[in-house]
Amino acid sequence: MKHRAGWLPYGLVAMCFLLNLATRGVGESFGVFVPSLQAAFDAERAVITSVYGLGMLAMGFGGPVAGLLLDRIGPRVLVLAGLVCAGGGTLLASQAAAVWQLHATLGIAAGLAAAALGSVTFAGLLGRWFSARLGTALAVVWSAGSVGVMMISPLAEALIQAHDWRFAYACLGAAVLACVVPVALMPWRRIAAGDPAIMATRGPEQTLGTGPTVAMALRDPPFWGLTLAFAMTSLSIFSLAPQANAYLIDSGLTAAAAARVWALTAMLTPLGMIGFNWLADRGGRMVGAVAAYTGTGLGIVALWLVRGPDDTWLIGAFIVFFGSTMGSRGPMISTLATLRYRGAHAGRIYGLITCGMGAGGAVGAWLGGLAHDLTGGYRGTFMLSLAALVLAAVPLALEARARERM
């Protein structure tokens, strides 16, 4: 990156970080709300977790639309619409009188907002300003979701305890909407133009639309490998994550203690995201991928073995292993997809890949809740999470190895 780019690339990373923190932090705090929502609507666990699942589905299948809009109309309108949708949906959720209204607000609206303010948009923006350090830049932005969980989950629990879940969602929604004005004032024309030094290195196939097309990507085996890796990783994580807080409470921890455990878990996620992807940027993509999946598996097993608040070393192992690896695959997949399909159609291609993330997250959240309802416990949920993790590791490790050989 040339010096003349100045502060803007780093300011862009900071803006994307804050957007992800505000929107994904609120969305990923859903687990804190599960017990209150289940009691308020007298619903089964699968019904409540399906709200989160629908959000994941909307986020995943909104990815291609976000990619198309990014390619066609640029980022400004897309980002601002996402902020309004995220804040407005959360605010409206505080007034919900039926579960279907939660599906509309915390599910569809929040999911579409996450697509507009998600990995497709961030990869498209940062890919215009970073090249060799793209993976690290994306990891920093992805880590914001976990920082948001670390900050917002305890805050949400405190707001629920102080008043109720409706008050908590109203406060969080208003806070997200407050971001609209400062974001609108960013220099969007210059942001969309990209770093001239990087844009100049692109051949005609990347600037004029004659590079990899969607049809070409659909015939490319790595496209499906990355999609499968996204799908199975999401299924693994999100079959468990929405219920982790409730599992700890059922194991004997207080609601406040369970929220603190989840916050500590999220605190380590940014370090893991940046660390694993820093390693990957320096030639260790396959090693980084295998290490990340192994750590997540160890964390899931540790949580499964927790039987009460006195199992501090198991809780600690869960925090360390699961927390440090939980979100590390997202930036890996984003980077691999951007490097393979960079060009005029990159947004749409990567958007299609994120459909795997959305579908896997939606199915995982629903299946995880269903397994709990059918068995009256969490064994099925843990088994599902571990099995999906293994299925995710294989295609990502293969693509990482292929990139190392190129």
TAJO-V713902 format. One record per residue. N is the residue number from 1. RES is the residue in one letter. PHI is phi in radians with two decimals (* if undefined). PSI is psi in degrees with one decimal (none if undefined). D_FIRST is the distance of its C-alpha to the first C-alpha in Angstrom with 1 decimal. Layout:
BEGIN
n: {N;N}
res: {RES;RES}
phi: {PHI;PHI}
psi: {PSI;PSI}
d_first: {D_FIRST;D_FIRST}
END
This chain:
BEGIN
n: {1;2;3;4;5;6;7;8;9;10;11;12;13;14;15;16;17;18;19;20;21;22;23;24;25;26;27;28;29;30;31;32;33;34;35;36;37;38;39;40;41;42;43;44;45;46;47;48;49;50;51;52;53;54;55;56;57;58;59;60;61;62;63;64;65;66;67;68;69;70;71;72;73;74;75;76;77;78;79;80;81;82;83;84;85;86;87;88;89;90;91;92;93;94;95;96;97;98;99;100;101;102;103;104;105;106;107;108;109;110;111;112;113;114;115;116;117;118;119;120;121;122;123;124;125;126;127;128;129;130;131;132;133;134;135;136;137;138;139;140;141;142;143;144;145;146;147;148;149;150;151;152;153;154;155;156;157;158;159;160;161;162;163;164;165;166;167;168;169;170;171;172;173;174;175;176;177;178;179;180;181;182;183;184;185;186;187;188;189;190;191;192;193;194;195;196;197;198;199;200;201;202;203;204;205;206;207;208;209;210;211;212;213;214;215;216;217;218;219;220;221;222;223;224;225;226;227;228;229;230;231;232;233;234;235;236;237;238;239;240;241;242;243;244;245;246;247;248;249;250;251;252;253;254;255;256;257;258;259;260;261;262;263;264;265;266;267;268;269;270;271;272;273;274;275;276;277;278;279;280;281;282;283;284;285;286;287;288;289;290;291;292;293;294;295;296;297;298;299;300;301;302;303;304;305;306;307;308;309;310;311;312;313;314;315;316;317;318;319;320;321;322;323;324;325;326;327;328;329;330;331;332;333;334;335;336;337;338;339;340;341;342;343;344;345;346;347;348;349;350;351;352;353;354;355;356;357;358;359;360;361;362;363;364;365;366;367;368;369;370;371;372;373;374;375;376;377;378;379;380;381;382;383;384;385;386;387;388;389;390;391;392;393;394;395;396;397;398;399;400;401;402;403;404;405;406}
res: {M;K;H;R;A;G;W;L;P;Y;G;L;V;A;M;C;F;L;L;N;L;A;T;R;G;V;G;E;S;F;G;V;F;V;P;S;L;Q;A;A;F;D;A;E;R;A;V;I;T;S;V;Y;G;L;G;M;L;A;M;G;F;G;G;P;V;A;G;L;L;L;D;R;I;G;P;R;V;L;V;L;A;G;L;V;C;A;G;G;G;T;L;L;A;S;Q;A;A;A;V;W;Q;L;H;A;T;L;G;I;A;A;G;L;A;A;A;A;L;G;S;V;T;F;A;G;L;L;G;R;W;F;S;A;R;L;G;T;A;L;A;V;V;W;S;A;G;S;V;G;V;M;M;I;S;P;L;A;E;A;L;I;Q;A;H;D;W;R;F;A;Y;A;C;L;G;A;A;V;L;A;C;V;V;P;V;A;L;M;P;W;R;R;I;A;A;G;D;P;A;I;M;A;T;R;G;P;E;Q;T;L;G;T;G;P;T;V;A;M;A;L;R;D;P;P;F;W;G;L;T;L;A;F;A;M;T;S;L;S;I;F;S;L;A;P;Q;A;N;A;Y;L;I;D;S;G;L;T;A;A;A;A;A;R;V;W;A;L;T;A;M;L;T;P;L;G;M;I;G;F;N;W;L;A;D;R;G;G;R;M;V;G;A;V;A;A;Y;T;G;T;G;L;G;I;V;A;L;W;L;V;R;G;P;D;D;T;W;L;I;G;A;F;I;V;F;F;G;S;T;M;G;S;R;G;P;M;I;S;T;L;A;T;L;R;Y;R;G;A;H;A;G;R;I;Y;G;L;I;T;C;G;M;G;A;G;G;A;V;G;A;W;L;G;G;L;A;H;D;L;T;G;G;Y;R;G;T;F;M;L;S;L;A;A;L;V;L;A;A;V;P;L;A;L;E;A;R;A;R;E;R;M}
phi: {*;-1.32;-1.07;-1.12;-1.16;1.09;-1.40;-1.03;-0.99;-1.32;-1.11;-1.16;-1.05;-1.10;-1.11;-1.07;-1.04;-1.17;-1.10;-1.14;-1.04;-1.18;-1.48;-1.25;-1.05;-1.16;-1.11;-1.37;-1.41;-0.94;-1.00;-1.16;-1.48;-0.94;-1.04;-1.18;-1.17;-1.09;-1.26;-1.16;-1.85;0.86;-2.03;-1.27;-1.05;-1.08;-1.17;-1.21;-1.18;-1.18;-1.08;-1.12;-1.07;-1.13;-1.09;-1.11;-1.13;-1.13;-1.13;-1.14;-1.42;-1.42;-1.01;-1.05;-1.15;-1.08;-1.10;-1.10;-1.13;-1.11;-1.21;-1.61;-1.99;1.56;-1.51;-1.05;-1.11;-1.07;-1.17;-1.15;-1.11;-1.10;-1.11;-1.10;-1.16;-1.15;-1.19;-1.15;-1.09;-1.15;-1.11;-1.16;-1.07;-1.15;-1.85;-1.10;-1.96;-2.59;-1.10;-1.08;-1.25;-1.16;-1.07;-1.26;-1.63;-1.32;-1.62;-1.17;-1.09;-1.16;-1.17;-1.14;-1.10;-1.14;-1.19;-1.20;-2.00;-2.19;-1.12;-1.10;-1.14;-1.14;-1.11;-1.13;-1.26;-1.25;-1.11;-1.48;-2.14;-2.29;-2.23;-1.12;-1.78;-1.07;-1.05;-1.17;-1.08;-1.13;-1.12;-1.06;-1.17;-1.06;-1.12;-1.08;-1.05;-1.29;-1.07;-1.09;-1.08;-1.02;-1.49;-1.52;-1.04;-1.11;-1.10;-1.07;-1.10;-1.14;-1.17;-1.13;-1.17;-1.26;-2.29;-2.88;-1.16;-1.14;-1.08;-1.08;-1.16;-1.11;-1.14;-1.16;-1.10;-1.12;-1.13;-1.16;-1.10;-1.17;-1.42;-1.06;-1.11;-1.08;-1.18;-1.10;-1.51;-1.19;-1.35;-1.17;-1.11;-1.24;-1.03;-1.17;-1.24;1.45;-1.28;-0.98;-1.15;-1.36;-1.11;-1.22;-1.40;-1.41;-1.34;-0.98;-1.18;-1.73;-1.87;-1.96;1.60;-1.82;-1.48;-1.01;-1.75;-1.07;-1.08;-1.13;-1.10;-1.15;-1.66;-1.74;-0.92;-1.05;-1.02;-1.27;-1.13;-1.16;-1.12;-1.12;-1.06;-1.09;-1.11;-1.26;-1.11;-1.12;-1.06;-1.11;-1.20;-1.55;-1.30;-1.87;-0.98;-1.13;-1.90;-1.05;-1.08;-1.14;-1.07;-1.13;-1.13;-1.13;-1.49;2.03;-1.37;-1.27;-1.05;-1.16;-1.15;-1.10;-1.13;-1.17;-1.05;-1.14;-1.17;-1.14;-1.05;-1.16;-1.11;-1.44;-1.05;-1.03;-1.10;-1.17;-0.99;-1.20;-1.11;-1.12;-1.40;-1.09;-1.08;-1.10;-1.13;-1.84;1.73;-1.98;-1.09;-1.21;-1.06;-1.07;-1.15;-1.11;-1.11;-1.13;-1.17;-1.11;-1.08;-1.08;-1.05;-1.11;-1.14;-1.10;-1.09;-1.05;-1.11;-1.03;-1.47;-1.16;-2.10;-3.13;-1.14;-1.43;-1.42;-1.15;-1.24;-1.23;-1.09;-1.11;-1.12;-1.05;-1.02;-1.23;-1.30;-1.23;-1.12;-1.30;-2.08;-0.93;-1.93;-1.28;-1.30;-1.00;-1.09;-1.07;-1.16;-1.01;-1.15;-1.07;-1.19;-1.14;-1.17;-1.36;-2.06;-1.00;2.77;-1.16;-1.87;-1.06;-1.06;-1.20;-1.15;-1.16;-1.03;-1.15;-1.11;-1.21;-1.02;-1.08;-1.06;-1.13;-1.13;-1.11;-1.13;-1.13;-1.12;-1.10;-1.07;-1.23;-1.12;-1.07;-1.18;-1.13;-1.06;-1.13;-1.15;-1.27;-1.79;1.23;-2.76;-2.04;-1.03;-1.08;-1.12;-1.16;-1.12;-1.06;-1.09;-1.20;-1.10;-1.14;-1.09;-1.12;-1.14;-1.37;-1.15;-1.11;-1.15;-1.21;-1.10;-1.15;-1.20;-1.07;-1.14;-1.11;-1.14;-1.12;-1.51;-1.47}
psi: {129.1;152.1;-30.6;-14.4;-22.9;-141.4;-18.5;-44.8;-40.3;-34.9;-36.0;-42.1;-43.4;-42.3;-47.0;-38.3;-48.7;-37.6;-44.9;-39.6;-47.3;-44.7;-51.4;-31.5;-42.5;-44.7;-41.8;-6.3;2.4;-37.0;-31.7;-30.6;-16.1;-51.4;-40.9;-42.0;-39.8;-40.3;-40.2;-36.4;3.4;51.1;158.8;159.5;-41.0;-34.3;-43.2;-45.7;-21.0;-21.6;-47.5;-41.0;-40.3;-36.6;-41.9;-39.8;-44.8;-38.1;-45.4;-48.7;-11.2;-13.2;-49.1;-36.5;-43.0;-41.3;-42.1;-46.1;-38.2;-42.4;-34.3;-47.5;-4.7;176.6;-24.6;-55.4;-38.5;-46.6;-45.1;-40.2;-38.2;-41.2;-44.8;-41.3;-42.4;-50.4;-42.9;-41.3;-42.6;-41.1;-43.6;-30.6;-28.4;-15.8;8.2;137.0;-6.2;158.7;-34.3;-28.4;-31.4;-39.6;-38.1;-37.6;-61.4;-18.5;-79.2;-52.4;-47.1;-35.9;-43.4;-36.7;-41.2;-31.1;-42.6;-32.1;45.2;-159.5;-32.3;-49.3;-45.3;-42.4;-40.0;-40.2;-50.0;-27.0;-17.8;-12.5;-14.8;148.5;-79.1;-32.1;21.9;-43.9;-41.7;-42.4;-43.7;-37.6;-39.4;-44.6;-44.8;-34.3;-19.8;-32.9;-39.3;-37.2;-38.5;-42.1;-44.5;-38.9;-40.8;-33.3;-50.6;-35.8;-45.6;-42.2;-40.2;-40.1;-37.6;-44.4;-35.6;-38.1;-90.8;-178.6;-30.1;-44.5;-40.9;-47.3;-35.0;-43.2;-43.8;-41.3;-42.1;-37.3;-39.9;-42.5;-27.5;-14.3;-12.1;-48.8;-51.6;-34.6;-37.5;-24.9;-0.2;154.4;77.1;-32.7;-42.4;-37.9;-46.4;-27.2;-30.9;172.3;120.4;-34.3;-37.7;-42.7;-30.7;-21.9;-10.6;135.2;173.9;-30.8;-19.7;-19.1;-22.1;5.1;11.7;13.5;-153.8;125.0;172.4;-42.5;-40.4;-42.1;-38.6;-20.6;3.0;116.3;-39.0;-29.5;-46.6;-31.1;-44.3;-37.5;-43.6;-41.5;-43.1;-44.9;-49.1;-33.8;-45.4;-41.1;-42.4;-51.2;-45.2;-5.6;-22.3;-43.9;-44.8;-17.5;-3.4;-42.9;-46.1;-37.2;-43.4;-38.9;-43.9;-22.6;-2.7;-5.2;151.9;162.1;-40.3;-40.7;-40.9;-40.9;-36.4;-39.3;-46.0;-35.8;-40.8;-37.6;-45.7;-29.2;-32.7;-19.6;-43.5;-39.7;-42.1;-42.6;-51.5;-42.5;-49.4;-38.4;-26.1;-43.6;-43.6;-39.1;-19.8;26.9;6.1;44.0;-43.0;-42.9;-43.5;-42.0;-47.5;-42.2;-39.3;-45.7;-37.6;-43.8;-42.5;-43.2;-43.0;-38.2;-40.7;-44.5;-42.3;-44.3;-40.2;-33.4;-8.2;129.0;-7.9;175.2;-15.9;-9.6;59.0;-35.5;-32.3;-41.7;-40.6;-40.7;-40.1;-47.2;-46.8;-53.2;-48.4;-43.0;-42.3;-14.5;-8.8;-44.1;13.5;-24.8;-28.1;-53.8;-33.3;-47.7;-41.5;-45.7;-46.5;-40.9;-41.3;-41.9;-37.3;-36.6;18.5;131.9;-166.4;-23.3;13.1;-40.1;-44.9;-38.9;-49.0;-33.0;-40.9;-36.5;-36.7;-12.7;-34.2;-42.4;-46.3;-46.2;-43.8;-42.6;-41.4;-49.1;-40.5;-46.6;-41.4;-47.3;-37.6;-44.1;-39.0;-41.3;-38.1;-44.8;-39.0;-34.1;-13.5;17.1;-162.9;1.5;-46.1;-37.0;-44.2;-40.6;-42.1;-44.5;-43.1;-41.2;-43.6;-33.0;-41.5;-43.6;-27.1;-34.4;-35.9;-55.6;-33.8;-41.1;-38.2;-42.8;-38.6;-41.1;-39.1;-39.0;-36.6;-28.4;-8.8;none}
d_first: {0.0;3.8;6.6;8.5;7.3;9.5;11.5;11.4;9.2;11.4;14.4;14.0;14.2;17.1;18.8;18.7;20.0;22.8;23.8;24.1;26.0;28.4;29.2;29.0;30.5;33.5;33.8;33.7;36.3;38.8;40.4;41.6;43.5;45.1;48.3;48.9;48.2;50.5;53.2;52.8;53.1;55.4;53.2;52.6;49.4;48.2;48.6;46.5;43.7;43.7;42.3;39.2;39.3;39.6;36.5;34.6;36.1;35.1;31.6;31.3;33.0;31.3;28.0;28.6;29.7;26.6;24.4;26.6;26.5;22.7;22.6;25.5;25.5;22.1;21.4;23.3;26.8;26.1;24.7;27.6;30.2;29.1;29.5;33.0;34.0;33.1;34.7;37.6;38.4;38.5;40.7;43.0;43.3;45.1;47.9;48.3;52.0;51.6;49.3;48.3;46.9;44.6;43.6;42.8;40.8;39.3;39.2;38.3;36.8;34.7;33.6;32.5;30.7;28.9;28.0;26.6;24.7;23.8;21.6;21.7;20.4;17.8;16.5;16.5;14.7;11.9;11.6;10.4;7.5;6.7;7.5;8.6;9.2;10.8;14.2;13.9;12.7;15.6;17.9;17.5;18.4;21.2;22.6;23.5;26.4;27.9;27.4;29.2;32.0;32.3;32.7;34.5;36.9;38.9;38.8;40.1;42.8;43.8;44.1;46.2;48.4;48.8;49.7;48.9;46.2;46.6;45.8;42.7;41.3;42.1;40.2;37.1;37.1;37.5;34.6;32.2;33.6;32.8;29.1;29.5;29.6;26.5;24.4;25.9;24.8;21.0;19.2;19.4;19.1;15.6;14.7;16.2;14.5;11.0;7.7;9.3;6.8;6.9;10.5;11.4;11.1;13.7;17.2;20.2;21.2;18.2;18.4;22.1;23.6;25.0;23.0;24.3;26.8;28.6;31.6;29.7;28.2;31.7;33.0;30.3;31.7;28.3;28.2;31.5;30.6;27.7;30.0;32.8;30.6;29.6;33.2;34.8;32.4;33.0;36.7;36.8;35.1;36.6;40.1;40.1;37.8;39.9;43.0;41.7;42.8;46.2;46.6;46.3;48.7;51.2;50.8;52.2;49.2;49.5;47.2;45.4;45.0;43.6;41.1;40.0;39.6;37.4;35.4;35.0;34.0;31.2;30.2;29.2;27.4;24.0;24.1;24.9;22.3;19.5;21.3;22.2;18.8;17.1;19.7;19.1;15.4;16.8;19.4;22.1;22.1;25.8;26.7;24.8;26.6;30.0;29.7;28.8;31.8;34.1;33.3;34.0;37.2;38.4;37.7;39.8;42.6;42.7;43.0;45.7;47.7;47.7;51.3;51.3;49.8;51.0;48.7;46.1;44.6;44.2;42.6;40.3;39.4;38.6;36.4;34.5;34.2;34.0;31.9;29.2;28.9;30.0;26.7;24.6;25.2;23.8;20.1;21.0;22.5;19.9;17.2;19.7;20.7;17.2;16.4;19.9;20.4;17.1;18.3;20.5;22.8;20.5;21.7;25.3;25.1;23.5;25.9;28.8;27.6;27.8;31.4;32.1;30.8;33.0;36.0;35.9;35.6;38.4;40.7;39.9;40.7;43.9;45.0;44.4;46.6;49.2;49.4;50.2;52.8;54.5;54.7;55.1;52.4;48.9;49.6;48.7;45.5;44.3;45.4;43.6;40.3;40.5;41.5;38.6;36.2;37.4;37.1;33.5;32.4;33.5;31.3;28.1;28.7;29.5;26.3;24.2;26.2;25.6;21.8;22.2;24.4;22.0}
END
